[in-house]
Each structure stands twice: as structure tokens, then as C-alpha cells.
Amino acid sequence: STRPRIRSVKKVELPAGIDIQVELDSGGQSVQGSSRVVPGESELAAASRALIAAIEKLLNATDGVHLQEVSLVTLGQQQVVVVLLNWLWDDQVLFLVGATIARDDPLEAAARATFDALNRKLVQVKPSPSLAESTIRERVGN
């Protein structure tokens, strides 16, 4: 199957700052996205942006998806990472939400929650023209 999956989420401490690196596998192809932790924001945000960067590489698309917010919240006894993304498409803003249980790795959970949000739109991951068509079809159907 060519459905992408997260292979790894790593925190890399560099002299210039902390990078979060996400590696995806898709049909034998491996892509990596990374994001620097910006002062004043959480490492979860960088993990989310790194996943977005990897997906954009995979799709050969850029700059359509933006992280709006990521939060670690407690629901019942569980720590849950929730992300809100916006996807600028054809002068419309689509809001995408994803969530996943944090378990013992909040950074990986932030990447998985971001992936969850995107997966609702990316039924079939292909380079951008097909992605565009599937997005329009889904919007028209709603």
C-alpha cells in the first residue's frame, strides 16, 4: 500500500536550536520534514509543522497547510494531543482537526494528530493535481 505512515519523530539539539524531524514512508519512498522550535512555542508545534513539511514533500505541494494551534489536553484519564490546521485552497480556508492519545511520547503524538487531521482530506495521496481534484470533490459533496 502507498498509504504513508510515520516512521520516526526525533528531537535533534543543534547549536542554533532544537529541530524536530519527522520521517514518513510511502510505498517504499521515504521523506523527511523538519521544523525548528521557535522561542515561546511548544515543541509540539514544531513536531506538527515537521509532519506538514514531510507531507508537502510527498505531495510535491507547498504552503497550503498551516498549523493554527496544538494543545495537550486531559480527557478523562488520558492525555490527548489536539491540532487545528487551516488549509488555504482556492480562496477558501478549510479547517482540519486531528487528535490522538499522547501515550509516552507527546512529540510523536503531535505528528500523529497532525497526520490524523490531514488524512481526513488525503483519502488517496498523489501529487498535487489529483489532490486538488479530490479536495474540490469533497467540498462540493459537503
C-alpha positions in Angstrom: 0.0 0.0 0.0 1.2 3.5 -0.7 -0.7 5.0 2.2 2.0 6.9 4.1 3.0 6.1 7.7 5.2 7.8 10.2 8.5 6.0 10.6 10.1 8.2 13.2 9.8 11.5 15.1 13.1 12.8 16.5 14.2 15.8 18.6 17.7 17.0 17.4 19.6 19.5 19.5 21.7 21.7 17.3 23.9 24.7 18.2 21.4 27.0 16.6 18.4 25.5 18.4 16.2 22.4 18.6 14.8 20.8 15.4 12.0 18.2 15.3 12.4 15.8 12.4 9.7 13.5 11.1 10.3 10.7 8.6 7.4 9.2 6.6 7.3 6.0 4.5 5.1 5.8 1.5 5.2 2.9 -1.0 8.9 2.4 -0.5 9.7 6.1 -0.7 11.0 7.9 2.4 10.6 11.6 3.0 11.7 13.8 5.9 10.3 17.1 7.2 11.8 19.2 9.9 11.0 22.3 11.8 12.9 24.5 14.2 11.3 25.1 17.7 10.6 28.8 17.7 11.2 30.6 21.1 8.0 30.9 23.0 6.2 28.0 21.4 6.0 24.3 22.3 8.0 21.5 20.8 4.6 20.0 19.9 4.1 22.8 17.4 7.4 22.1 15.7 6.5 18.4 15.5 3.3 19.3 13.8 5.0 21.6 11.3 7.6 18.9 10.6 4.9 16.4 9.7 3.2 19.0 7.4 6.6 19.6 5.7 7.1 15.9 5.1 3.6 15.5 3.7 4.1 18.6 1.4 7.3 17.0 0.1 5.5 13.7 -0.5 2.7 15.5 -2.4 5.1 18.0 -4.2 2.9 20.7 -2.8 3.9 23.7 -0.7 2.5 26.2 1.6 -1.2 25.2 1.6 -1.4 23.8 5.1 -0.7 25.8 8.2 -0.7 24.9 11.9 -3.1 27.1 13.8 -2.9 25.5 17.2 -1.7 22.4 19.0 -2.7 21.5 22.6 -2.1 18.8 25.1 -5.4 18.3 26.9 -6.6 15.9 29.5 -9.8 14.0 28.7 -10.9 11.5 31.4 -7.6 10.0 32.5 -5.9 10.4 29.1 -3.5 13.0 27.8 -4.7 13.8 24.2 -2.9 16.0 21.6 -5.3 18.0 19.5 -4.3 20.0 16.5 -6.2 22.6 14.4 -4.9 23.2 10.9 -6.0 25.5 8.2 -5.7 24.6 4.5 -5.9 27.5 2.1 -7.4 26.3 -1.1 -8.9 28.2 -4.0 -9.5 31.3 -1.8 -11.3 29.1 0.8 -10.0 28.2 4.2 -10.7 24.7 5.3 -10.3 23.9 9.0 -8.9 20.4 9.8 -8.9 18.9 13.2 -6.9 15.8 14.4 -6.4 14.2 17.8 -4.5 11.3 19.2 -3.7 9.8 22.7 -0.3 11.1 23.8 0.9 7.8 25.4 4.5 8.4 26.5 5.7 10.4 23.5 3.9 13.8 23.1 6.1 14.8 20.1 5.1 11.7 18.2 1.5 12.3 19.2 1.6 15.8 17.8 2.9 14.4 14.5 0.2 11.7 14.6 -2.6 14.1 15.4 -1.5 16.3 12.5 -1.4 13.3 10.3 -4.9 12.4 11.5 -6.2 15.9 10.5 -4.6 15.6 7.1 -5.7 12.0 6.5 -9.3 13.1 6.6 -8.7 15.1 3.4 -5.9 13.0 1.8 -8.0 9.9 1.1 -5.5 9.0 -1.6 -2.1 10.6 -1.5 -1.0 11.6 -5.0 0.9 14.6 -6.4 -1.0 17.9 -6.3 -3.3 17.9 -9.4 -5.2 14.8 -8.1 -5.1 16.2 -4.5 -6.7 19.4 -5.8 -9.5 17.4 -7.6 -10.2 15.3 -4.6 -10.4 18.3 -2.3 -12.8 20.1 -4.7 -15.0 16.9 -5.0 -15.1 16.6 -1.2 -16.0 20.3 -0.7 -18.7 20.1 -3.3 -20.1 17.0 -1.7 -20.4 18.6 1.7 
